[in-house]
Amino acid sequence: MPIVQTQSNVPAPTGAIPFSKSRASVTLDAVRGIAALLVFTDHWRHVFFLELHELPAHRRLFFLPYVITAAGHAAVVIFFVLSGFLVGGSVTRALDRHRWSWKQYLTHRFVRLWIVLIPALLLGVLWDHFTLRHVLRDPAHSNLFVLKALLPEMLRSRNLPDFLANAAFLQHIRLPLAHVLIPTFGTNGALWSLANEFWYYILFPCVLLAFRKGASLMERAAFALAFLLVASFVGHAIFFLFPVWLCGVALIYLPKISIHPRLRAFATILYVIAFFLCVSIYHLKSNLSDALLSLFTTAFLWAVLTDSTTPAPAGIKTQLPRGLARFSYTLYLVHMPLLYLITSFLVPGAGWTPNARTLAIAFAVWLSILAYAWFIASLTEFHSDQVRSWVERRLGLA
């Protein structure tokens, strides 16, 4: 999952309560948590079950569940927009207050990213090792997707240089003089979007600093050149989605509006419909789908932010989205290698036809991986603030 800023760093609009205690904040957490579940569920359904057109019967009955469980890429677009708003907002506020520091900013970003990424890469080494042993030893009783699609990737990208390159957010980038793009490490294909996120974190401050008032012409030119060099380095595939991330930044500058709660609820219904329409056209018009979804998501979040002065309700309505969002980054980064290991044993062949037995088994695995991700988060992501404070003290930033 593309990482986003914590709620404590969200701008607090004028109002009687902090933004972090508002309904809008809870809604943003709910959006982030649901998006992580959509990515995970997309991968889960893909390896456990046959594709819709392959089902022998009841295709109409399963049409809607298949659409819902095919929204992984669309969910990543949501993450990009959220990240643009939250992380981009922290950059603009630091510059507006004349408190900008590349050292502090990058310390925050690296700690937040690496505290989960490094363990996720190491766990990927472990789970891919067992997956590889199984599929090479018993290919006839292995999952066909793992065998055909992922086995070549595991054999090609399970090495120290690719491990280090993914830790440095270089996946899907063609290095100077290199002949191939750096792959995502092992079976963890979800890592592609983390490279996008990191380089957007670098590109955006360069844009603002290149246009900062009061800066010398030389400083502006230097940051403009840095922007062009980074954009050229990361390549078209990563830079092409930068405008999606900037849609989230636009939320910072849009005027504050007042919307009746019923209208906000209606906007939510419209957004859900628009979201799945974009999902349905993605394989036909991927660029159009991404562009439309980023605009729809920006409009929806704009409506959500009108609820920023209403206190969040007590109880499960707040605790559930908060809890899910709290380990959404970990879930995004750790689910794929373990999921493929399990399905390589459980699902021989092309996949299952959905029925009561197969759905029960698959759902049990779904819940187990959620629990696994929460456990990893309890050792990593939940301690981000403490680790960041420790690092800042060591660097003299506290």
Sequence and secondary structure as in RCSB ss.txt:
>XXXX:A:sequence
MPIVQTQSNVPAPTGAIPFSKSRASVTLDAVRGIAALLVFTDHWRHVFFLELHELPAHRRLFFLPYVITAAGHAA
VVIFFVLSGFLVGGSVTRALDRHRWSWKQYLTHRFVRLWIVLIPALLLGVLWDHFTLRHVLRDPAHSNLFVLKAL
LPEMLRSRNLPDFLANAAFLQHIRLPLAHVLIPTFGTNGALWSLANEFWYYILFPCVLLAFRKGASLMERAAFAL
AFLLVASFVGHAIFFLFPVWLCGVALIYLPKISIHPRLRAFATILYVIAFFLCVSIYHLKSNLSDALLSLFTTAF
LWAVLTDSTTPAPAGIKTQLPRGLARFSYTLYLVHMPLLYLITSFLVPGAGWTPNARTLAIAFAVWLSILAYAWF
IASLTEFHSDQVRSWVERRLGLA
>XXXX:A:secstr
      GGGS   SSSS GGGBHHHHHHHHHHHHHHHHHHHHHHHHHHB  GGG SS HHHHHHHHHHTT HHHH
HHHHHHHHHHHHHHHHHHHHHTT   HHHHHHHHHHHHHHHHHHHHHHHHHHHHHHHHHHHH GGGSBHHIIIII
HHHHHHH SHHHHHHHHTT TT   TT SS    STT GGGHHHHHHHHHHHHHHHHHHHT TT  HHHHHHHHH
HHHHHHHHH HHHHTTHHHHHHHHHHHHS      HHHHHHHHHHHHHHHHHHHHHTTT HHHHHHHHHHHHHHH
HHHHGGGTTSB  SSHHHHHHHHHHHTHHHHHHHHHHHHHHHHHHH  BS B   HHHHHHHHHHHHHHHHHHHH
HHHHTGGGHHHHHHHHHHHHT  
